[in-house]
Amino acid sequence: MPLPVPDVPASRRLALDCRTILDHRVGKGVCGCCGALRPRYKRLVDNIFPEDPEDGLVKANMEKLTFYALSAPEKLDRIGAYLSERLSRDVARHRYGYVCIAMEALDQLLMACHCQSINLFVESFLKMVRKLLESDKPNLQILGTNSFVKFANIEEDTPSYHRSYDFFVSRFSEMCHSSYEDPDIRTKIRMAGIKGLQGVVRKTVNDELQANIWDPQHMDKIVPSLLFNLQSGEGVESRSPSEKEKESPVELTERCFRELLGRAAYGNIKNAVTPVLMHLDNHSLWEGKTFAVRCFKIIMYSIQSQHSHLVIQQLLGHLDANSKSSATVRAGIVEVLLEAAAIATSGSVGDSPFWPHRGAVCLLQPFACMCVCPGPTVLEVFNTLLRQLRLSVDYELTGSYDPGSSIGTKIIKTHGERQLQEAVIRTIGSFANTLPTYQRSEVMLFIMGKIPVPGVHPALASSGSGPEGTRMIQVMLLKSLVQVTAGFQTTNMLTALPSSFLEPLLSFSLTEDPEVRLLVIHILLSLIDRHDNRPKFSTISIISDISVLKLKVDKCSRQDNLFMKKHGQQLYRHIYLGCKEQSSGRQHYENLYNLLALLSMELANEEVVVDLIRLALALQDLALSTEESMPVYNRCAVHALAAAYLNLICQLTTVPAFCQHIHEVIEVRQKEAPFLLPEDVFIEVPKLPPSLERMEGEVLFLQSKITEVLGGSGYNIDRLATPYIPQYTDDDRLSKRKSIGETISIQPEVESRNSPEKEERTPAEEITFETLKNAIVDSVGMEEQERERRRQVVEKFQKAPFEEIAAHCGARATLLQSKLNQIFEITIRPPPSPSGTISSGYGQTQSRSVPVYEMKFPDLCVY
């Protein structure tokens, strides 16, 4: 039998029905008539608001509301909706005290509640924050921003698929550019905007379900806003002590910018850096360099080290895109590249260079990841920089960024282009310092291949700039090589200075341009100096005891011996000819002395020492020769150089008799001819005689004496007794040309002189009685000369070094081969066809060309 239903009083049932209705009629004004019937969550919310807003939040009631929200999480969305309604009403009625209380309550509820229903509460919360940010009152904007920052620091347990932060990105970016009249309030608004952007980034960057904050539409607002505040605070240097304790807008901006970049993944670097480049372009900030360098220092130190090459790649592309911008803009980009390259190397914790070979194993980390890296290759980087160098030279010489157009061209300042060129050269050196040895060798060969060589590949010269442009390109590229080779360390000189690099380099050392010759010597010094001995020979002087220099000398390795056997004669010849140049100055002689000294310590064995002593004595003979039209200064400089070097080499060989002879000659010179010593020659005002008479006697170093004393110590007497004579090559004669035009102009002359037509037009020599008489009289003298010549040839082949004999025979063989080739080109004809001839349509016979493999030969000719 069913139990009877309890009888509920009618009044109680009516109250329950009214409560249910009122629970769903929020804010309709119905609840005011009967407060006891209102829902409990509304009563709890109303109780946190005091009668006087200045009293603040009623904490006891707030604790009750928080407990209720935790006990009944399904009511959390209604609590948020009701608070949002009250806040909107208070904002409209300008009751800002209650607005602050409502936001404080919301903040406490957010911090306390982490349930699945919080998403609906967050929507109400964001609606209220948006309401405050839309207000024109600075205090309300700052209040809303602070609440949003607190919300951003909360880690939500459940994802939200539909939440959007587009409004907040736009509004916070707008606040970063605030132009409020009161500077204090303006600063507060801007700082609030920066904090808001920081909160948006924190809230969205790690949540894949949120809107992608790295999209260009967001980055184009966030990054310029940060850079604007970073730039605005640059001029503010003086701050009061109380302000120094607080975080300035610039410090806050930099911290926010670093945090943004530190969270950037591989695929987001481009979207983060592109707005920086655009901002610097739009506000002409490349020209000042300081701010641009500061921005990219922040970028390079903030991003992950393995992503550095992406920033470098974007900077290189931006440099190419601004090829026709002013020199100051391009120089600013290059300076930023210079700083970025240095940071990419030093900023990584023990990492290898930041760029890989394309298609090779990635070199970004100590343990290379097996992947194909899309970063710029080494040669791409240097090719871009060299292209900018060449363009700058063209702009400087032509005076226009667009030579083909005369309308709207900019005025080019030579000073600005020179600064750009120097910046590019420094950047090339900075990039080279990040490379391992083998890659730096590749770069050296790559740059050498770009240098225009007269008569070899003149097409590489800058277009339309003529010989002067060619010379400037040579100088700039050689300066780049100086930067690349600085600090270069290698144990194998054969790989560091291969023939493909050394031969064209030495060909430049014989040009008439003194600047080019000096740069070549600098390059050689950087490559040969492996123990940092070069600074110890920066000046030429007579050192009585070289132990004070603390020189580092190692035993010559087998590879070094092979290198000197292969290239030693080339180096000696170019040192000799460099001293012979009339345009050589003090720097040339000091660097040539430095080169001799380094050869003696880095690459010298017994045979090399003998050759270097022979070279020094040959330089003395050069300065004494009356056939050479050398100025007085050059003669004295060569004498001083030879004296200083012989003083050094005698102490390195440690042969007492050799040292005694050298020191005796130096002492005589100090008394009788001080102008033959470096102390009187290599000074600002050289102490030179009006003319240099023929030197004899004790002021000269005697080859016979040196041969005698060194022969007693086991050195090769025959080699020492043979005077050094440089062998000239075709490359030497070609290098003496001043310009490409001069080199090309001699080509038709040589061809016409060697052509058979020219020889046919030469008139035959007229034979007269006087001609026959002179031939009979001179025959006796000719026979004597022929005998003397034969004797000299025999003596030369008996005593001359093998390298000189080989060079002489090689030159003769080359000459013979060229003559034979000319003869073959003149006399050779197509072979007669075994099939006979064919007749043409006009009754003439015509030979038919038959391939060799189709010809039918007699049986006797085949075996």
Helices and strands as residue ranges (DSSP letters): H 10-23, G 31-33, G 35-37, H 40-47, G 53-55, H 59-71, G 73-75, H 76-92, H 96-112, H 118-133, H 138-152, H 166-176, H 183-204, H 216-232, H 241-245, H 249-262, G 266-268, H 269-282, H 290-302, G 305-307, H 308-321, H 327-346, H 378-398, H 414-432, H 437-450, G 458-460, H 466-485, H 493-496, H 499-508, H 514-528, G 534-537, G 546-549, H 558-580, H 586-602, H 606-624, H 632-653, H 656-672, G 674-676, H 678-681, G 697-699, H 703-711, H 717-721, H 730-735, H 740-754, H 756-761, H 769-799, H 802-827, E 837-839, E 845-847, G 852-854, G 859-861
